[in-house]
Amino acid sequence: MAAEYDETNTFKLFLQEKEEGSKKPDLTGTINIGSKVMRLAAWKKKSKKGQTWLSGQVSEMQTKEQVKEEIPF
């Protein structure tokens, strides 16, 4: 039997395909902090000197029902 991997205090980010000029995140994923799973979103940015960096946001996970409630139509 294979040992189960402990994902506590780890994160995963996945590249997202998006249209030019879209404000959607470039990367999305999850982070597990002390066994609490939260959503990650990150945007690629470029400094005035040309260095690429990431700007990010951590938020609570939402259920499908919560997402449906936020849609205005």
C-alpha positions as CSV (number, residue, x, y, z in Angstrom):
1,M,0.0,0.0,0.0
2,A,1.4,3.4,-1.0
3,A,1.9,6.0,1.7
4,E,-0.6,8.9,1.6
5,Y,0.9,12.4,0.9
6,D,0.4,15.1,3.5
7,E,-0.7,18.2,1.7
8,T,-0.7,20.4,4.8
9,N,1.1,23.7,4.3
10,T,1.4,23.3,0.5
11,F,-0.1,25.1,-2.5
12,K,-0.8,24.3,-6.1
13,L,-1.1,26.9,-8.9
14,F,-2.2,26.2,-12.5
15,L,-1.8,28.5,-15.6
16,Q,-5.1,29.7,-17.0
17,E,-5.8,30.5,-20.6
18,K,-7.3,33.9,-21.0
19,E,-8.0,36.6,-23.6
20,E,-5.7,39.6,-24.0
21,G,-6.6,42.4,-21.6
22,S,-8.7,40.1,-19.4
23,K,-8.6,40.9,-15.7
24,K,-9.0,37.2,-14.8
25,P,-6.1,35.7,-12.9
26,D,-3.1,34.2,-14.8
27,L,-2.8,31.4,-12.3
28,T,-5.4,29.8,-9.9
29,G,-5.2,27.1,-7.4
30,T,-5.4,26.2,-3.7
31,I,-3.4,26.5,-0.6
32,N,-3.7,24.2,2.4
33,I,-2.7,26.0,5.6
34,G,-3.0,24.0,8.8
35,S,-5.5,21.7,7.1
36,K,-7.7,24.7,6.0
37,V,-8.0,24.8,2.2
38,M,-8.3,28.3,0.6
39,R,-8.4,29.6,-3.0
40,L,-5.4,31.2,-4.6
41,A,-5.4,33.6,-7.6
42,A,-2.3,35.3,-9.1
43,W,-1.6,37.8,-11.8
44,K,1.7,38.3,-13.7
45,K,3.0,41.8,-13.5
46,K,6.0,43.6,-15.0
47,S,7.9,46.3,-13.1
48,K,9.2,49.5,-14.7
49,K,12.6,47.9,-14.9
50,G,11.2,44.9,-16.8
51,Q,11.2,42.4,-14.0
52,T,8.3,39.9,-14.0
53,W,6.6,39.3,-10.6
54,L,3.4,37.9,-9.2
55,S,0.6,39.7,-7.4
56,G,-1.8,37.4,-5.5
57,Q,-4.9,37.0,-3.5
58,V,-6.1,34.4,-1.0
59,S,-9.8,33.9,-0.4
60,E,-12.2,31.4,1.2
61,M,-13.4,28.5,-1.0
62,Q,-16.9,28.9,-2.4
63,T,-19.5,26.2,-3.0
64,K,-21.3,26.0,-6.3
65,E,-24.4,27.3,-4.6
66,Q,-22.6,30.4,-3.3
67,V,-21.3,31.2,-6.8
68,K,-24.8,30.8,-8.2
69,E,-26.2,33.3,-5.6
70,E,-23.7,35.9,-6.7
71,I,-24.7,35.8,-10.4
72,P,-27.1,38.8,-10.9
73,F,-29.3,37.1,-13.5
